[in-house]
Amino acid sequence: MKNTKAEIVQEKGRTPLIFIEVDSTSKESETVVFYGHFDKQPWFTGWREGLGPTTPVIEGDKLYGRGVVDDGYAIFGAVLAVKTLQELSIPHPRCIIFIEGDEESGR
């Protein structure tokens, strides 16, 4: 993306967060915030042998892996939305993309 600043912020003992700021291409002074998280539901035991929450497996026509649908797409959706606006030369406000790592981790 054009005119973008990104950083990973992490305090000691905490999970990281991804902070992305994209400058406005519009005359308006508004800001849009995209929020999401990349952590997964608390881990538990009981998965069948060879399966796990962060190990996706395709068997036949089925995908197994609990973490694949737990908001892990948020950063991709936000970045793709802004990038598409830029590629189509559609003005957009300042965008903040805030993706954190402890929404469900309990830390």
N, C-alpha and C positions, 0 to 999 in steps of 0.2 A: 504494500500500500504506500501511497505517496504521503509525504509530510507526517510521518509516524514516529513516535518515540515509544519504546517498550522497555520494560524492566521486570525482573523477578525480585520480589521483596520477600524477605524471610527473617523473622526474629528468632533468636535462639530458642529452641524447644517448641517452635510452632511450625505448622505446615506453610509452604510458600504460597504466594499469590502472584498472579500475572497481571500487570498493569500496563495497558496500552492507551496512548492518547493520540488521536488523529486530528490534525488541524482542520478547521472549518474551510469549506470552499464556497460558502454562502455569505451573503451580505448580512444575514441575521446573526444575532449574538447568542443563540440558544446552544444548549449542550444536551446531548442524548447519552444516557448511560446504559450500557449492556452489562448484565450481570449473569454469572453462571458459576458452577463449581465443577471440579474435576475429581473430587474424592468419591469413594463408593460407600454404600451402606456398610455398617459394621460387619466384619468378617465373622463367619461361623463355621462350625464343622458339619459334616454330613454330606458333602458333595460326593458323588459317585467317583470311583477311581478314575484319574485322568482328567477330571473336570475341576474347575475352581472359579472364583469370582473375577480373576484377572487373566485367566487363560482361556480365550475363546477356542472352541472346537466345533468343526462342522462334521456332522454325521448324517449322511444321506442329504436330505434337503432342509435340515434343521441346524440352527446355530445355537450353541450352548455357551453361556457366559453371562452371569448376572450383571456385571458391570457395563455391558455394552449399551444399555438403555438408561443409564443413570446420569443424564445431563452431561455426559462427556462430550457431546456435540456442541455445547454452548459457544466455545471459543471459535469453532469453525463457522458456525452460523453468523456470529457477529462480524468476524473478519470478512467472510464472503459477502455479506450485505454491504459493507462499506466499500470493499474492492469493486463490487459490481457497479455501485453508484459512480465511482471514479472512472471505471472503464467506459461507462456510458456518458461520461461528462455531465452527470446530473449533480447540481450543487447539493452539499450536505452540511449539516451543522457540525460543530466540534463533537467528536465522539470519544467517550471514555469506555474502554472495555475492561471490566473488573472480573477476573476469574479467580476464585479462591479455592483453597484446598482443605478447609476444615468445616464445611457446612454440615457434614454428617459424621465427621470423624470423632467428635467429642473432645477434641484438643483445644 
